[in-house]
């Protein structure tokens, strides 16, 4: 049994549900550099575990442990970490589903847990393994319900729906019941539903989980477009690190409820001491190349050799040195595997603990 441990008050009475989502949305006039703001945010759960035949002991699980960060308006941020790191818990606090146990949290100047209904008009949420669509209704009817629930002006609703249908390739699916859609089709339908009311912030929790290559590409292209064209702030959690590489200019890594990295992908490679690979094709088979400063040969197969060098270093001097000293036919540079970088970071932190 899990019970929420809360501090800082209860939800207000107007958090009654979807029927109250209408009303005028007041423009955010705060600092755009602090559009999303977390300051020492914690989330603690009380967990009762069996400690005998009839006895249970209470333990506290700290899912989020003093996280602080800010997200500027219009930025797309990757929020990554292993299972149980605290990613989904953070998203749920940002939406008001969970109340923080400590610290301060604001989205567009709003405290999510105290003004959940007011915030709902400004955010869109997609949970990869849970749909917000009505299971037995056609996709079109689900969108009509969203239209009424958020009291979206008719002209704006039609404009947004047309844009989503075109960019997400939903035209042939609008009259299909949600239960008959494939996972990729349903996911695209969920993303469209989250954007019909013009949210300023989009939270995506594993939006490409289980999707095929084509569906992933469509979702990524669409997210890139709405972020660039609409200036929408996007917080993306995913285990598919290609999503992060293709979409996000900034990445935050969370581990055991704590923020362990916040910066660009290049900086993440530096922290993880990752390496790029120079693949060299020579005219003939030769001994391993060992006289190029800053590189080391990690593999040799006939006339092809693989040289590893720091991801933060330039490949140009290495290429010049190899071309000058060896009979070169062709070469290419392979970028480091970000998943391996993060795995190494986790392993080092586990060893420290």
C-alpha positions in Angstrom: 0.0 0.0 0.0 1.3 3.4 -0.9 0.1 6.6 0.7 1.0 10.1 -0.3 3.0 12.1 2.3 2.0 15.8 1.8 3.1 19.1 3.2 2.1 22.5 2.2 -1.7 22.3 2.3 -4.5 20.6 0.4 -5.9 21.1 -3.0 -8.5 23.9 -3.4 -12.1 23.1 -3.8 -12.3 24.3 -7.4 -10.1 21.3 -8.5 -13.3 19.4 -9.3 -12.5 18.0 -12.8 -12.9 18.6 -16.5 -16.3 20.3 -16.4 -14.7 23.4 -14.9 -12.0 23.9 -17.5 -13.6 26.8 -19.3 -13.0 30.5 -18.7 -10.6 33.2 -19.8 -6.9 32.4 -19.7 -4.8 35.2 -18.3 -1.5 35.8 -20.1 1.7 35.0 -18.3 3.6 38.2 -17.5 6.4 36.8 -15.4 10.1 36.2 -16.3 10.2 34.1 -19.5 13.5 32.6 -18.4 11.7 31.1 -15.4 8.6 29.8 -17.1 8.9 26.5 -15.3 10.6 26.7 -11.9 11.4 24.1 -9.3 13.3 25.0 -6.1 14.3 22.2 -3.8 11.3 20.1 -4.7 10.8 16.8 -2.9 8.3 13.9 -3.1 8.1 11.3 -0.3 5.8 8.3 -0.3 5.0 6.2 2.8 5.2 2.5 1.9 4.0 -0.3 4.2 5.8 -3.5 3.8 5.1 -6.9 5.3 7.3 -7.5 8.4 5.7 -10.6 9.8 2.6 -12.7 9.7 0.2 -9.9 10.8 2.5 -6.9 11.0 3.5 -4.2 8.5 6.2 -1.6 8.9 6.1 1.8 7.4 9.0 3.0 5.2 9.6 6.3 3.4 10.6 6.3 -0.2 12.1 9.5 -1.5 11.1 9.5 -5.2 12.3 13.1 -5.8 15.0 14.5 -3.6 15.5 18.2 -3.6 15.4 19.0 -7.4 15.9 22.5 -8.6 15.9 23.8 -12.1 14.3 26.4 -14.4 13.0 26.1 -18.0 12.7 29.2 -20.2 9.6 29.7 -22.2 9.8 27.9 -25.6 12.6 25.5 -24.8 12.5 21.8 -25.6 14.2 19.8 -22.8 15.0 16.2 -22.5 14.4 14.8 -18.9 16.0 11.3 -18.7 17.0 8.7 -16.2 16.6 4.9 -15.4 13.3 3.4 -14.3 12.5 4.6 -10.8 14.7 7.7 -11.0 11.8 10.1 -10.4 11.0 11.3 -13.9 7.2 10.5 -14.0 6.9 11.7 -10.4 8.3 15.1 -11.4 5.9 15.3 -14.4 2.9 14.5 -12.1 3.9 17.2 -9.7 4.3 19.7 -12.6 0.7 18.9 -13.7 -0.8 19.0 -10.2 -1.6 15.2 -10.1 0.8 14.9 -7.1 1.5 17.4 -4.4 5.2 18.0 -3.5 6.3 17.0 0.0 8.6 20.0 0.1 10.1 22.8 -1.9 8.5 25.3 -4.3 7.2 24.7 -7.8 5.6 27.0 -10.4 4.5 26.6 -14.0 3.6 29.9 -15.8 3.5 31.5 -12.4 0.9 28.9 -11.1 1.3 26.5 -8.2 0.1 23.3 -9.9 -1.2 21.5 -6.8 -3.2 24.5 -5.5 -4.6 25.7 -8.9 -4.8 22.5 -10.9 -7.9 23.5 -13.0 -6.4 26.9 -13.9 -3.2 25.3 -14.9 -5.0 22.6 -17.0 -5.9 25.2 -19.6 -2.2 26.0 -20.1 -0.7 22.5 -20.4 -1.0 19.4 -22.5 0.0 16.0 -21.2 0.8 12.7 -23.0 1.5 9.6 -21.0 2.9 7.0 -23.5 1.2 4.0 -21.8 -2.1 5.7 -20.9 -4.5 7.2 -23.3 -6.7 10.3 -22.7 -9.0 9.3 -25.6 -12.4 7.6 -25.2 -11.9 3.9 -25.9 -15.1 3.1 -27.7 -15.6 6.4 -29.6 -14.2 7.3 -33.0 -11.2 9.6 -32.8 -13.3 12.5 -34.1 -15.8 12.2 -31.2 -13.0 12.2 -28.7 -11.8 15.5 -30.2 -15.3 17.0 -30.0 -15.4 16.2 -26.3 -12.1 17.9 -25.8 -13.5 20.9 -27.8 -16.5 21.2 -25.4 -14.5 20.4 -22.2 -12.0 23.2 -22.8 -14.5 25.5 -24.4 -12.3 26.1 -27.3 -13.6 28.7 -29.8 -15.1 26.9 -32.8 -12.8 28.6 -35.4 -9.7 27.9 -33.3 -10.7 24.3 -32.7 -11.1 23.7 -36.5 -7.8 25.3 -37.3 -5.9 23.3 -34.6 -7.6 20.1 -35.6 -6.8 20.6 -39.3 -3.2 21.3 -38.5 -2.8 18.2 -36.2 -4.6 15.9 -38.7 -2.4 17.1 -41.5 1.0 16.9 -39.7 0.2 13.7 -37.8 -1.4 12.0 -40.8 -4.7 11.3 -39.0 -7.1 12.0 -41.9 -8.1 8.3 -42.5 -8.4 7.6 -38.7 -10.9 10.2 -37.6 -13.9 7.8 -37.8 -12.1 4.8 -36.4 -12.9 3.8 -32.8 -9.9 4.3 -30.6 -9.8 0.7 -29.5 -9.2 -0.3 -33.2 -6.2 1.9 -33.6 -2.6 0.6 -33.5 -0.3 1.8 -30.8 1.4 4.3 -33.2 -1.9 5.6 -34.5 -3.3 6.0 -30.9 -0.2 7.8 -29.8 -0.5 10.3 -32.6 -4.1 10.7 -31.7 -3.2 11.4 -28.1 -0.7 14.1 -29.1 -3.3 15.8 -31.2 -5.8 15.8 -28.3 -3.2 17.3 -26.0 -2.7 20.3 -28.4 -6.2 21.2 -29.4 -6.7 23.8 -26.6 -3.4 25.7 -27.4 -1.4 24.7 -24.4 1.8 26.7 -23.6 3.5 23.7 -22.1 3.6 20.1 -23.4 4.7 17.3 -21.1 5.5 14.1 -22.9 6.1 10.9 -20.9 7.5 8.2 -23.2 5.7 9.5 -26.3 7.4 7.1 -28.7 7.4 3.9 -26.6 6.6 0.8 -28.7 6.3 2.8 -31.9 7.7 1.6 -35.2 10.3 3.6 -37.1 7.8 5.4 -39.4 5.5 6.4 -36.5 8.5 7.7 -34.4 9.7 9.8 -37.3 6.2 11.4 -37.7 5.9 12.2 -34.0 9.4 13.7 -33.9 8.8 15.9 -37.0 5.5 17.1 -35.5 7.1 18.0 -32.1 9.9 19.8 -33.8 7.4 21.8 -35.8 5.1 22.9 -32.9 8.1 23.9 -30.8 9.6 26.0 -33.6 6.4 27.4 -35.0 4.4 28.0 -31.8 7.1 28.5 -29.3 5.7 25.8 -27.2 7.7 24.7 -24.1 8.2 20.9 -24.2 9.5 18.7 -21.4 10.2 15.2 -22.8 11.0 12.1 -20.8 12.0 9.0 -22.8 14.2 5.9 -22.9 14.7 6.3 -26.6 17.7 8.6 -26.6 17.4 9.2 -30.4 14.4 11.4 -29.4 16.7 13.5 -27.2 19.4 13.7 -29.8 17.0 14.8 -32.6 14.8 17.1 -30.6 16.4 18.6 -27.5 18.9 21.4 -27.2 19.2 20.7 -23.4 19.1 17.5 -21.4 18.7 16.9 -17.7 19.7 13.5 -16.2 18.0 12.4 -13.0 19.1 9.5 -10.8 17.6 8.3 -7.5 15.5 11.5 -7.4 18.5 13.9 -7.8 19.5 16.0 -10.8 23.0 14.7 -11.8 23.4 16.6 -15.1 21.9 19.7 -16.7 23.3 21.0 -20.0 23.8 20.3 -23.7 24.5 17.0 -25.3 28.1 17.9 -25.9 28.6 18.6 -22.2 27.0 15.2 -21.4 29.6 13.6 -23.5 32.3 15.4 -21.7 31.0 14.4 -18.3 30.7 10.8 -19.4 34.1 10.9 -21.0 32.7 9.5 -24.3 34.6 8.8 -27.4 34.1 9.3 -31.1 35.4 6.8 -33.6 37.5 7.5 -36.7 37.0 4.6 -39.2 40.0 4.4 -41.5 40.2 2.4 -44.8 43.8 1.9 -45.9 45.1 0.6 -49.3 46.4 -2.5 -47.7 46.6 -4.3 -44.3 49.0 -2.6 -41.9 49.9 -2.9 -38.2 47.6 -0.9 -35.8 48.1 2.9 -36.1 49.8 3.9 -32.9 51.6 7.2 -33.8 48.6 9.6 -34.0 48.5 11.8 -30.8 45.1 11.8 -29.1 43.9 8.6 -30.7 44.1 4.9 -30.0 43.4 1.9 -32.2 40.6 -0.2 -30.7 39.9 -2.6 -33.6 41.6 -3.8 -36.8 40.0 -5.9 -39.6 42.2 -6.2 -42.7 42.9 -2.8 -44.2 40.1 -1.2 -42.0 41.0 0.3 -38.5 39.0 1.9 -35.8 40.6 4.8 -33.9 38.9 6.1 -30.7 39.4 9.7 -29.6 37.7 12.1 -27.1 34.2 13.2 -28.2 35.1 16.8 -27.2 38.1 16.9 -29.5 38.2 17.9 -33.2 38.7 15.2 -35.8 40.5 17.5 -38.2 44.1 17.1 -36.8 43.6 13.3 -36.6 42.4 13.1 -40.2 45.3 15.2 -41.3 47.9 13.1 -39.4 46.5 9.8 -40.8 46.3 11.1 -44.3 49.9 12.3 -44.1 51.4 9.1 -42.7 49.3 6.3 -44.2 48.0 5.2 -47.7 44.5 6.3 -47.1 41.5 5.2 -49.3 38.5 6.5 -47.2 37.5 7.4 -43.7 34.5 8.4 -41.7 33.7 9.7 -38.2 31.1 7.9 -36.0 29.5 9.8 -33.2 29.4 8.3 -29.6 26.4 6.3 -28.4 24.7 8.6 -25.9 23.0 5.6 -24.3 26.5 4.2 -23.4 27.5 7.6 -22.0 24.5 7.7 -19.6 25.0 4.0 -18.7 28.6 4.8 -17.7 27.4 7.8 -15.7 24.9 5.7 -13.8 27.5 3.0 -13.2 30.0 5.5 -11.7 27.3 7.0 -9.4 26.3 3.5 -8.2 30.0 2.7 -7.4 30.2 6.0 -5.5 27.1 5.1 -3.4 
